[in-house]
Amino acid sequence: MQQSKRHIPWTWVPSLYFAEGLPYILVITLSVVMYKQLGLGNAEVAYYTGWFYLPWLIKPLWSPFVDLLKTKRWWIVAMQLLMGAGMAGIAFTLPMASYLQWTLAIFWLLAFSSATHDVAADGFYMMALDEGEQSFFVGIRSTFYRLATLTGQGGMLIMVNWLLRHHDNNVQQAWTEAFYGAAALFILVGAYHAWVLPRPHTDQQRNLAARDLLKEFAHTFATFFKKEGVVPALLFMLLFRFPEAQLSKMSIPFLMDPLTEGGLGLTLEQIGVIQGTLGPIGLTLGGILGGVCISRGGLKRWLWPMVWAISLPDVVYVYLSYTQPSNLYLISSCLFIEQMGYGFGFTAYMLFLIYYARGTHETAHYAIATAFMAAGMMLPGMLSGALQEWMGYKGFFLWIMACCIVTFVVSAFLKIDKDFGKNR
């Protein structure tokens, strides 16, 4: 591992995965809140924003080129700067009369840049760390990835709420300034990583002729589907998060919608405070605990406790939809339980993707695996809005609990090396 002492993992793993999570949450979740505030209905919002998953779904089409051209380090810095420019573009077009068409187009470009960044960052993680370090830091990376999403849902919503009051409830102006702030932050993050990221000796540019490049491209795809246990692995990648794919799209609309429509009737500021306090604490504890447990006992030993942990806490949404409490401490506590379970259980999912991607072309294979993860999130998420409007929130969250059976079924067929993930 050829890296200087100042390039220890703690200096870049947390910030790299925070940078990976923030644009994702802006595209996938904050867009839901923004368009809902601008007057679109749940079904329309879920359908439009559901398409934003597509770049993560089809990124295997270009991920081999990230593996074969330039270095992972170069792609990381370039995409972070490009995403900063994209966020500024959304801010610039929001005040326009045709803002919907422009922002949808730029969100798409931002999603493609973010998906490309994911390929490079995940490949860099596997190159710069050995197996023991990967196991230990998988909980850290998952935690900071999710902290970025909750920072977006929490901090940015609080900022938007403050800007709304400052601009007499001018929604477009508030979101414009919020996205300019996000753009400035991301450009600073790109500059930081240009300085701090290590230069592992395995991260080298490969000089291939066009013919060899296409041949290598085809070989990369073929070898992914020839791995042992490919069918159970693909089903796991697609369906492990089947309940969450639907729940994640409707959780914030549930918090926002009035009591008469089955929601909790919270303000943006209240949602931001809840999503930015106990939720992140629970997620952090769950993610770190998951990484530590797997590094000591291995993925196989901890798989089933993590399946239970990611599934059972979803029941808090059933409770909230039936009782519709107004106590913010109670609501925060429920989300703390759900987020801690998610943080702990999601660790197993991410580490399995690393496990399956091992071997040659691991960067591209990991990208293909995460594309199946995106497919598992995209299709159920696009339909979740219409499903919720048909069932109501009470019926919808009961349906989510029933969907947890799918998570258990696809986990039962996995075959994992009993020593994988242990820090040796």
Residue pairs with C-beta under 8 A, 6 or more apart in sequence:
1 128
1 130
1 200
2 199
2 200
2 201
3 128
3 198
3 199
3 200
4 198
7 196
7 197
7 198
9 128
9 129
9 133
9 137
11 196
12 193
12 196
12 197
12 198
13 125
13 129
13 137
13 140
13 141
13 144
14 140
14 141
14 144
15 144
15 189
15 192
15 193
15 196
16 76
16 121
16 124
16 125
16 141
16 193
16 197
17 121
17 140
17 141
17 142
17 144
17 145
17 148
18 144
18 145
18 147
18 148
18 151
18 189
19 80
19 117
19 121
19 148
19 186
19 189
19 190
19 193
20 114
20 117
20 118
20 121
20 145
20 148
21 144
21 145
21 146
21 147
21 148
21 149
21 152
22 148
22 149
22 151
22 152
22 182
22 185
22 186
23 83
23 86
23 87
23 110
23 113
23 114
23 117
23 186
24 114
24 148
24 149
25 148
25 149
25 150
25 151
25 152
25 153
26 87
26 110
26 152
26 156
26 179
26 182
27 49
27 52
27 107
27 110
27 111
27 114
28 49
28 52
28 53
28 248
29 149
29 152
29 153
29 248
29 252
30 152
30 153
30 156
30 157
31 49
31 52
31 103
31 107
32 45
32 46
32 49
32 249
32 252
32 253
33 157
33 160
33 252
33 256
33 268
34 171
34 175
35 44
35 45
35 48
35 49
36 42
36 45
36 253
36 256
37 171
37 175
38 100
38 171
38 172
40 48
41 385
41 389
42 250
42 253
42 385
42 386
42 388
42 389
43 385
43 386
43 389
44 385
45 253
45 385
46 249
46 250
46 381
46 382
46 383
46 384
46 385
46 386
47 382
47 385
47 386
48 104
49 249
49 381
50 249
50 378
50 379
50 381
50 382
50 383
51 108
51 378
51 382
52 107
52 108
52 111
53 111
53 374
53 375
53 377
53 378
53 381
54 108
54 111
54 378
55 108
55 111
55 112
55 114
55 115
56 111
56 114
56 115
56 118
56 370
56 371
56 373
56 374
56 377
56 378
57 371
57 374
57 375
57 378
58 371
59 115
59 116
59 118
59 119
59 367
59 370
59 371
59 374
60 221
60 364
60 367
60 368
60 371
62 116
63 119
63 363
63 364
63 367
63 368
63 371
64 216
64 217
64 220
64 221
64 361
64 364
65 213
65 217
66 72
66 75
66 116
66 119
66 120
66 123
66 363
66 364
66 367
67 119
67 123
67 220
67 361
67 363
67 364
68 206
68 208
68 213
68 216
68 217
69 205
69 206
70 205
71 203
71 204
71 205
72 120
72 121
72 123
72 124
72 127
72 203
72 363
73 120
73 124
73 197
73 199
73 203
75 116
75 117
75 119
75 120
76 117
76 120
76 121
76 124
76 193
76 197
77 190
77 193
77 194
77 197
79 113
79 114
79 116
79 117
79 120
80 117
80 186
80 187
80 189
80 190
80 193
81 186
81 187
81 190
82 113
83 110
83 113
83 114
83 117
83 186
84 183
84 184
84 185
84 186
84 187
84 189
84 190
85 183
86 106
86 109
86 110
86 113
86 183
87 110
87 179
87 180
87 182
87 183
87 186
88 179
88 180
88 183
89 106
89 109
90 103
90 106
90 107
90 110
90 179
91 175
91 176
91 177
91 178
91 179
91 180
91 183
92 176
93 99
93 102
93 103
93 106
94 103
94 172
94 175
94 176
94 179
95 172
95 173
95 176
96 102
99 172
118 367
118 370
119 363
119 364
119 366
119 367
120 363
122 363
122 366
122 367
122 370
123 362
123 363
123 364
123 366
123 367
124 197
124 200
124 203
125 134
125 137
125 141
126 134
126 354
126 357
126 362
126 363
126 366
127 200
127 202
127 203
127 363
128 198
128 200
128 203
129 137
131 424
132 295
132 422
132 423
132 424
134 354
135 291
135 294
135 295
135 351
135 421
135 422
135 423
136 291
136 292
136 295
136 423
137 291
138 290
138 291
138 294
138 347
138 350
138 351
138 354
138 421
139 287
139 288
139 289
139 290
139 291
139 292
139 294
139 343
139 347
140 287
140 288
140 291
141 350
142 287
142 290
142 291
142 343
142 346
142 347
142 350
143 283
143 284
143 286
143 287
143 288
143 291
143 343
146 280
146 283
146 287
146 339
146 342
146 343
146 346
147 280
147 283
147 284
150 275
150 276
150 279
150 280
150 283
150 339
151 276
151 280
153 252
153 271
153 272
153 275
153 276
154 272
154 273
154 274
154 275
154 276
154 277
154 279
154 280
155 272
155 276
156 178
156 182
156 272
157 268
157 269
157 271
157 272
157 275
158 268
158 269
158 272
158 273
158 276
159 178
159 181
159 272
160 174
160 175
160 178
160 268
160 272
161 267
161 268
161 269
161 272
162 269
163 173
163 174
163 175
163 177
163 178
164 170
164 171
164 174
164 268
166 174
167 173
167 174
208 216
219 361
220 361
220 364
220 365
221 368
223 359
223 360
223 361
223 365
224 230
224 361
224 364
224 365
224 368
227 233
227 356
227 359
229 414
229 415
232 410
232 413
232 414
232 415
233 352
233 356
233 369
233 414
234 372
235 410
235 413
236 352
236 410
236 411
236 413
236 414
237 353
237 369
237 372
237 373
237 376
238 372
238 373
238 375
238 376
238 410
239 376
239 406
239 407
239 409
239 410
240 349
240 376
240 407
240 410
240 411
241 349
241 373
241 376
241 377
241 407
242 376
242 380
242 403
242 406
242 407
243 311
243 314
243 400
243 401
243 403
243 404
243 406
243 407
244 310
244 314
244 342
244 377
245 376
245 377
245 378
245 379
245 380
245 381
245 384
246 380
246 381
246 383
246 384
246 387
246 396
246 399
246 400
246 403
247 314
247 317
247 384
247 397
247 400
248 377
248 381
249 381
249 384
249 385
250 384
250 385
250 388
250 393
250 396
251 317
252 271
253 263
253 385
253 388
254 262
254 263
254 264
254 317
254 320
254 321
254 393
255 263
255 264
255 266
255 271
255 274
255 331
256 263
256 265
256 266
256 268
256 271
257 263
257 264
257 265
257 393
258 265
259 265
259 324
262 321
262 324
262 392
262 393
262 394
263 324
263 393
264 320
264 324
264 325
264 326
264 331
266 274
266 331
270 328
273 328
274 328
274 331
274 332
274 335
275 335
277 332
278 332
278 333
278 335
278 336
278 339
279 332
279 335
279 336
279 339
280 339
281 336
282 335
282 336
282 337
282 338
282 339
282 340
282 343
283 339
283 340
283 342
283 343
284 343
285 340
285 343
286 309
286 339
286 340
286 341
286 342
286 343
286 344
286 345
286 347
287 343
287 344
287 346
287 347
288 343
289 343
289 344
290 302
290 306
290 343
290 344
290 345
290 346
290 347
290 348
291 347
293 302
293 305
293 347
294 302
294 347
294 348
294 351
294 421
294 422
295 421
295 422
295 423
296 422
296 423
297 421
297 422
298 417
298 418
298 419
298 420
298 421
298 422
299 348
299 351
299 352
299 355
299 416
299 420
299 421
300 416
300 417
300 418
300 420
300 421
301 418
302 348
303 348
303 411
303 414
303 416
304 411
305 344
306 344
306 345
306 346
306 347
306 348
307 345
307 348
307 407
307 408
307 411
308 345
309 341
309 342
309 344
309 345
310 341
310 342
310 344
310 345
310 346
310 348
310 349
310 407
311 341
311 345
311 404
311 407
311 408
312 341
312 404
313 337
313 338
313 340
313 341
313 342
314 338
314 397
314 400
314 401
314 404
315 401
316 334
316 335
316 337
316 338
317 334
317 338
317 397
317 400
318 394
318 397
318 398
318 400
318 401
319 334
320 331
320 334
321 393
321 394
321 396
321 397
322 394
325 331
349 373
351 421
352 414
352 416
353 366
353 369
353 370
353 373
354 366
355 416
355 417
355 420
355 421
356 365
356 369
357 363
357 365
357 366
357 369
359 365
384 396
387 396
387 399
388 396
391 399
